[in-house]
Amino acid sequence: METEKSTPITIDTIVNAPVEKAWEFWNNPEHIKNWAFASDGWHAPHAENDLRVDGKFTTTMAAKDGSMSFDFGGTYTSVIVNKLIEYTLEDDRKVKITFEETDGKTHIIETFDPENINTIELQRGGWQAILNNYKKLVESA
């Protein structure tokens, strides 16, 4: 078993939308259900979000064929509207998301502690795929 703390993974995207819209799509459960999955064979049939310090969130990610599903959730540790979200996942990993608007576009930077089951490359790819789904949804709305 790994005893050293792994180096956090960072992913990012630039969304062609103002930060207020980017923030709304990131945090509204009705929007979350439309982007919080990594591939077309998956979906997010349920999302809850209590966006405040000590508030909790959960998103159910499920294979469309019903073969598997899991809940992704945690507790917020810091929230600065339109700027910063930090939370601790149920397995104690930390996540930090920053929102930076420049010229009507929003740069989103997401840094998270890796887990010990999947490779770093697989984790980075999966989280980036979800972020890409988010970007596509925001820009098409």
Backbone as JSON, one array per atom type, in Angstrom:
{
  "sequence": "METEKSTPITIDTIVNAPVEKAWEFWNNPEHIKNWAFASDGWHAPHAENDLRVDGKFTTTMAAKDGSMSFDFGGTYTSVIVNKLIEYTLEDDRKVKITFEETDGKTHIIETFDPENINTIELQRGGWQAILNNYKKLVESA",
  "N": [[0.84, -1.19, 0.0], [0.43, 2.26, -0.68], [2.31, 4.7, 0.98], [3.27, 7.25, 0.82], [2.13, 10.57, 0.11], [0.47, 11.15, -2.88], [1.28, 13.12, -5.77], [-0.8, 15.86, -6.56], [-3.19, 15.95, -9.29], [-3.65, 18.0, -12.12], [-6.03, 19.5, -14.22], [-7.46, 21.37, -16.94], [-9.55, 23.82, -18.62], [-10.7, 26.16, -21.09], [-13.57, 27.97, -21.2], [-15.87, 29.25, -23.45], [-17.55, 31.43, -22.27], [-19.07, 33.73, -19.98], [-18.04, 34.06, -16.5], [-20.19, 33.88, -14.69], [-22.15, 32.34, -16.0], [-20.66, 30.01, -16.42], [-20.24, 29.22, -13.76], [-22.91, 28.77, -12.9], [-23.64, 26.55, -14.53], [-21.83, 24.7, -13.61], [-22.66, 24.23, -11.01], [-25.49, 23.92, -10.69], [-27.78, 21.39, -10.1], [-29.51, 20.45, -12.16], [-28.11, 21.05, -14.46], [-25.68, 19.72, -13.94], [-26.39, 17.04, -14.21], [-26.32, 16.79, -16.92], [-23.7, 16.81, -17.78], [-21.84, 15.44, -16.12], [-20.19, 12.99, -16.59], [-18.0, 10.6, -18.14], [-18.04, 9.44, -20.68], [-19.94, 8.65, -23.7], [-21.43, 6.37, -23.21], [-22.26, 6.54, -20.65], [-24.16, 8.22, -18.05], [-25.56, 10.79, -15.91], [-27.83, 10.26, -13.78], [-28.76, 11.39, -11.41], [-28.34, 14.21, -9.28], [-27.3, 16.16, -6.54], [-26.78, 19.21, -4.78], [-25.46, 21.16, -2.33], [-24.27, 23.97, -2.12], [-22.2, 25.31, -0.16], [-20.0, 26.12, 2.57], [-19.32, 23.26, 4.41], [-21.53, 22.11, 3.26], [-23.0, 19.43, 1.37], [-22.49, 17.36, -1.54], [-23.66, 15.19, -4.14], [-23.36, 13.08, -6.91], [-24.76, 10.81, -9.09], [-23.23, 8.57, -11.14], [-23.68, 6.61, -13.95], [-23.69, 3.65, -15.97], [-25.28, 3.63, -19.08], [-26.43, 1.26, -19.92], [-27.14, 0.04, -17.61], [-25.35, -1.59, -16.28], [-23.5, -0.83, -14.32], [-23.01, 1.53, -11.61], [-22.15, 4.44, -9.67], [-21.83, 6.58, -6.8], [-20.61, 9.85, -6.65], [-19.27, 11.94, -4.39], [-19.03, 14.51, -1.82], [-17.87, 16.93, 0.65], [-18.09, 20.4, 0.96], [-15.4, 22.63, 1.55], [-14.53, 25.17, 1.08], [-15.97, 27.99, -0.46], [-16.12, 30.43, -2.8], [-18.01, 32.56, -4.45], [-18.22, 32.41, -7.96], [-15.46, 32.16, -8.18], [-13.94, 30.2, -6.6], [-13.96, 26.8, -5.57], [-13.64, 24.39, -3.12], [-13.34, 21.07, -1.98], [-13.75, 18.07, 0.01], [-13.54, 14.77, -0.84], [-15.51, 11.77, -0.29], [-13.67, 9.79, 0.29], [-11.63, 11.12, 1.5], [-9.92, 12.5, -0.22], [-8.7, 15.58, -1.6], [-10.06, 18.32, -3.48], [-9.74, 21.05, -5.68], [-11.12, 23.78, -7.37], [-10.75, 26.41, -9.59], [-12.08, 29.42, -10.96], [-11.55, 31.64, -13.47], [-12.14, 34.61, -15.03], [-11.55, 36.08, -18.17], [-11.78, 38.47, -20.6], [-14.47, 37.72, -21.23], [-14.35, 34.97, -21.31], [-13.98, 31.88, -19.5], [-11.55, 30.49, -17.54], [-11.08, 27.39, -16.25], [-9.63, 25.66, -13.68], [-8.8, 22.62, -12.38], [-7.78, 20.8, -9.66], [-6.84, 17.78, -8.19], [-6.49, 15.24, -5.68], [-5.03, 12.15, -6.44], [-6.46, 8.81, -6.62], [-5.71, 5.45, -5.46], [-6.21, 3.29, -7.11], [-6.67, 3.36, -9.96], [-4.57, 4.21, -12.81], [-2.53, 7.19, -12.97], [-2.69, 8.43, -15.47], [-5.12, 7.4, -16.47], [-6.91, 8.45, -14.58], [-6.5, 11.24, -14.94], [-7.32, 11.43, -17.62], [-10.02, 10.6, -17.46], [-11.19, 12.54, -15.72], [-10.63, 14.8, -17.24], [-12.16, 14.25, -19.53], [-14.75, 14.48, -18.47], [-14.68, 17.19, -17.8], [-14.42, 18.22, -20.38], [-16.94, 17.49, -21.43], [-18.53, 19.15, -19.87], [-17.63, 21.71, -20.76], [-18.48, 21.6, -23.45], [-21.29, 21.46, -23.11], [-21.86, 23.93, -21.78], [-21.02, 25.79, -23.71], [-22.78, 25.25, -25.76], [-25.23, 25.96, -24.87]],
  "CA": [[0.0, 0.0, 0.0], [1.19, 3.49, -0.81], [2.35, 5.48, 2.21], [3.53, 8.65, 0.49], [1.03, 11.28, -0.52], [0.7, 11.31, -4.31], [1.21, 14.48, -6.31], [-2.11, 16.16, -7.14], [-3.35, 16.01, -10.74], [-4.32, 19.24, -12.54], [-6.61, 19.57, -15.56], [-8.09, 22.68, -17.12], [-10.19, 24.14, -19.89], [-11.19, 27.54, -21.23], [-14.94, 27.92, -21.67], [-16.27, 30.48, -24.11], [-18.73, 31.91, -21.56], [-18.71, 34.5, -18.78], [-17.9, 33.25, -15.29], [-21.49, 33.64, -14.05], [-22.75, 31.2, -16.69], [-19.82, 28.84, -16.12], [-20.53, 28.87, -12.36], [-24.27, 28.22, -12.86], [-23.65, 25.22, -15.14], [-21.01, 23.83, -12.77], [-23.24, 23.98, -9.69], [-26.92, 23.63, -10.7], [-27.95, 19.95, -10.33], [-30.14, 20.16, -13.45], [-27.03, 21.1, -15.46], [-24.7, 18.69, -13.59], [-26.87, 15.77, -14.76], [-26.09, 16.79, -18.36], [-22.28, 16.78, -18.15], [-20.96, 14.77, -15.15], [-19.86, 11.61, -16.96], [-16.78, 10.65, -18.95], [-18.2, 8.93, -22.05], [-21.32, 8.6, -24.18], [-22.11, 5.2, -22.67], [-22.61, 6.84, -19.26], [-24.95, 9.42, -17.79], [-25.66, 11.16, -14.49], [-29.27, 10.34, -13.57], [-29.13, 12.09, -10.17], [-27.35, 15.12, -8.71], [-27.72, 17.06, -5.46], [-25.67, 20.11, -4.51], [-25.67, 22.17, -1.29], [-23.03, 24.72, -2.34], [-21.81, 26.18, 0.96], [-19.03, 25.44, 3.43], [-19.93, 22.13, 5.13], [-22.6, 21.54, 2.46], [-22.61, 18.19, 0.7], [-22.97, 17.13, -2.91], [-23.53, 13.84, -4.64], [-23.78, 12.86, -8.29], [-24.74, 9.4, -9.46], [-22.73, 8.31, -12.48], [-24.16, 5.26, -14.25], [-23.65, 3.16, -17.34], [-26.62, 3.68, -19.66], [-26.97, -0.1, -20.05], [-27.49, -0.44, -16.28], [-24.38, -2.57, -15.78], [-22.83, -0.34, -13.12], [-23.17, 2.93, -11.24], [-21.53, 4.8, -8.4], [-22.06, 7.95, -6.37], [-19.43, 10.68, -6.48], [-19.75, 12.96, -3.48], [-18.11, 15.06, -0.84], [-18.27, 18.04, 1.5], [-17.4, 21.65, 0.63], [-14.57, 23.23, 2.58], [-14.38, 26.58, 0.74], [-16.74, 28.42, -1.61], [-16.11, 31.87, -3.1], [-18.86, 32.6, -5.64], [-17.61, 32.75, -9.25], [-14.0, 32.15, -8.1], [-13.25, 29.06, -6.0], [-14.66, 25.72, -4.86], [-12.78, 23.34, -2.59], [-14.11, 20.07, -1.25], [-13.13, 16.81, 0.37], [-14.33, 13.63, -1.28], [-15.84, 10.82, 0.78], [-12.47, 8.99, 0.62], [-10.69, 12.1, 2.08], [-9.09, 13.22, -1.19], [-9.03, 17.0, -1.73], [-10.25, 18.85, -4.83], [-9.8, 22.52, -5.75], [-11.5, 24.27, -8.69], [-10.76, 27.87, -9.68], [-12.75, 30.02, -12.11], [-10.9, 32.93, -13.75], [-12.69, 35.17, -16.26], [-10.77, 37.05, -18.94], [-12.39, 38.8, -21.9], [-15.71, 36.98, -21.46], [-14.11, 33.52, -21.28], [-13.67, 31.42, -18.15], [-10.53, 29.45, -17.41], [-11.36, 26.54, -15.1], [-8.48, 24.83, -13.32], [-9.25, 21.65, -11.39], [-6.66, 20.04, -9.1], [-7.39, 16.77, -7.3], [-5.62, 14.17, -5.21], [-5.34, 10.89, -7.12], [-6.73, 7.62, -5.81], [-4.65, 4.44, -5.61], [-6.7, 2.13, -7.87], [-6.42, 3.56, -11.39], [-3.34, 4.93, -13.13], [-2.62, 8.65, -13.04], [-3.13, 8.76, -16.83], [-6.55, 7.09, -16.56], [-7.64, 9.43, -13.77], [-6.43, 12.53, -15.63], [-8.15, 11.33, -18.81], [-11.43, 10.55, -17.08], [-11.62, 13.85, -15.21], [-10.59, 15.74, -18.37], [-13.32, 13.95, -20.38], [-15.9, 15.09, -17.82], [-14.52, 18.64, -17.98], [-14.73, 18.5, -21.79], [-18.41, 17.42, -21.55], [-19.01, 20.38, -19.25], [-17.33, 22.81, -21.69], [-19.36, 21.45, -24.62], [-22.64, 21.82, -22.7], [-21.94, 25.38, -21.51], [-20.87, 26.55, -24.95], [-23.9, 24.99, -26.67], [-26.48, 26.42, -24.23]],
  "C": [[0.88, 1.24, 0.0], [1.16, 4.27, 0.5], [2.61, 6.95, 1.94], [2.31, 9.27, -0.16], [1.38, 11.51, -1.99], [0.59, 12.77, -4.71], [-0.17, 14.72, -6.91], [-2.06, 16.24, -8.67], [-4.09, 17.31, -11.07], [-4.78, 19.1, -13.99], [-7.21, 20.96, -15.71], [-8.75, 22.78, -18.49], [-10.51, 25.63, -19.89], [-12.55, 27.45, -21.89], [-15.3, 29.28, -22.26], [-17.61, 30.95, -23.54], [-18.26, 32.75, -20.37], [-18.75, 33.63, -17.53], [-19.25, 32.96, -14.63], [-22.2, 32.44, -14.68], [-21.97, 29.93, -16.38], [-20.12, 28.32, -14.71], [-21.9, 28.19, -12.25], [-24.3, 26.79, -13.4], [-22.84, 24.23, -14.31], [-21.8, 23.36, -11.55], [-24.72, 23.64, -9.65], [-27.12, 22.14, -11.0], [-28.6, 19.61, -11.67], [-29.12, 20.21, -14.59], [-26.02, 19.97, -15.21], [-25.09, 17.36, -14.23], [-26.6, 15.66, -16.27], [-24.62, 16.77, -18.76], [-21.39, 15.9, -17.27], [-20.77, 13.27, -15.44], [-18.77, 11.68, -18.02], [-16.95, 10.17, -20.39], [-19.67, 8.82, -22.41], [-22.11, 7.41, -23.65], [-22.56, 5.37, -21.22], [-23.52, 8.04, -19.2], [-24.96, 9.67, -16.29], [-27.14, 11.35, -14.16], [-29.7, 11.12, -12.33], [-27.98, 12.99, -9.73], [-28.02, 15.97, -7.64], [-26.53, 17.93, -5.14], [-26.09, 21.18, -3.5], [-24.39, 22.99, -1.22], [-22.81, 25.77, -1.25], [-20.79, 25.41, 1.78], [-19.79, 24.47, 4.34], [-21.15, 21.55, 4.42], [-22.09, 20.3, 1.74], [-23.15, 18.15, -0.72], [-22.84, 15.66, -3.22], [-24.06, 13.8, -6.07], [-23.69, 11.37, -8.56], [-24.29, 9.3, -10.91], [-23.05, 6.85, -12.8], [-23.98, 4.92, -15.72], [-25.09, 3.15, -17.87], [-27.26, 2.31, -19.8], [-27.31, -0.72, -18.69], [-26.49, -1.38, -15.65], [-23.63, -2.12, -14.53], [-23.16, 1.11, -12.87], [-22.43, 3.18, -9.94], [-21.89, 6.24, -8.08], [-20.71, 8.63, -6.15], [-19.87, 11.82, -5.58], [-18.69, 13.42, -2.51], [-18.73, 16.21, -0.09], [-17.43, 19.26, 1.16], [-16.63, 22.19, 1.82], [-14.35, 24.72, 2.34], [-15.21, 26.89, -0.5], [-16.65, 29.94, -1.7], [-16.81, 31.99, -4.45], [-18.1, 33.14, -6.85], [-16.08, 32.7, -9.25], [-13.4, 30.81, -7.67], [-14.24, 28.08, -5.37], [-13.59, 24.75, -4.4], [-13.66, 22.36, -1.83], [-13.24, 18.87, -0.93], [-14.07, 15.7, -0.06], [-14.57, 12.68, -0.12], [-14.66, 9.94, 1.18], [-11.32, 9.87, 1.12], [-9.75, 12.75, 1.08], [-9.6, 14.64, -1.32], [-9.14, 17.4, -3.2], [-10.37, 20.37, -4.73], [-10.12, 22.9, -7.19], [-11.49, 25.79, -8.65], [-11.41, 28.28, -11.0], [-12.14, 31.4, -12.3], [-11.44, 33.46, -15.08], [-11.75, 36.2, -16.87], [-11.45, 37.24, -20.28], [-13.61, 37.94, -22.23], [-15.56, 35.48, -21.54], [-13.69, 33.12, -19.88], [-12.68, 30.27, -18.21], [-10.83, 28.68, -16.12], [-10.17, 25.62, -14.9], [-8.93, 23.92, -12.17], [-8.05, 20.82, -10.95], [-7.24, 19.05, -8.09], [-6.33, 15.76, -6.89], [-6.0, 12.88, -5.93], [-5.72, 9.8, -6.12], [-5.69, 6.57, -6.17], [-5.05, 3.24, -6.44], [-6.33, 2.24, -9.35], [-5.14, 4.35, -11.62], [-3.6, 6.44, -13.16], [-3.17, 9.06, -14.41], [-4.63, 8.51, -17.0], [-7.38, 8.09, -15.77], [-7.66, 10.79, -14.46], [-7.35, 12.51, -16.85], [-9.63, 11.32, -18.5], [-11.95, 11.89, -16.59], [-11.62, 14.88, -16.34], [-11.78, 15.5, -19.3], [-14.59, 14.56, -19.79], [-15.85, 16.61, -17.98], [-14.82, 19.05, -19.42], [-16.23, 18.44, -22.06], [-19.03, 18.69, -21.0], [-18.83, 21.57, -20.21], [-18.28, 22.78, -22.88], [-20.79, 21.87, -24.28], [-22.78, 23.33, -22.5], [-21.92, 26.16, -22.82], [-22.03, 26.34, -25.92], [-25.23, 25.53, -26.12], [-26.73, 27.91, -24.45]]
}
